[in-house]
Amino acid sequence: KLQFLYFIVLSKMSINLSEIELVSPNPAHFTDIFQWRVRLDVLEELDSDIEFKVIWIGSSSSSDFDQVLEECEVGPLAVGANEFVLEHSAPNWKLIPPEDLLSVTVVLIAVSYKEQEFLRIGYYVNVAYDQETLNNQPPEKIHIDRLARNVLTSKPTLVTKAIDWGTGEGDFSMDKSLEALKQDK
């Protein structure tokens, strides 16, 4: 379970992400569904929904193998605490290069408002067989019924970006905002 407060002091934020928890079994069979409980604190009325996109990184050598596992809008969100479960299927293992299937990869959860991404959470995922003998001597043909995944939920990577929430303050990237603060000194 990961709890954190997501605040950016460089620009006015309209949403705080207070928690994301993987509530589906972990470790799990590779083809099992994912379920994430998401808790958001909405600080002011929003005139659009929030967009979520879940991406499986299929290969470190090419983004051609990335798979969008879920893409949805959530809303309208009421001012105050909001909670929901984001559920999606596992990646299609047949679309992942065999040499990249048994390895460590990443699942990303990107959150946007009006097509502006303001938060990206990345989790490392270890994909291996559920039997040590198969891991030590992998079979030529993938045995999907023996493949397991383990999402490393304790060490997510968070990337944030300040966006225009419709307050008239403009669209600020984090780098531009940091640079502006440095120049003010």
Secondary structure, 3 states (H helix, E strand, C coil): CEECCCCCCCCCCCEEEEEEEECCCCCEECCCCEEEEEEEEECCCCCCCEEEEEEECCCCCCHHHCEEEEEEEECCCCCEEEEEEEEECCCCHHHCCHHHHCCEEEEEEEEEECCEEEEEEEEEEEEEECCHHHHHCCCCCCCHHHEEEEECCCCCEEEECCCCCCCCCCCCCHHHHHHHHHHHC
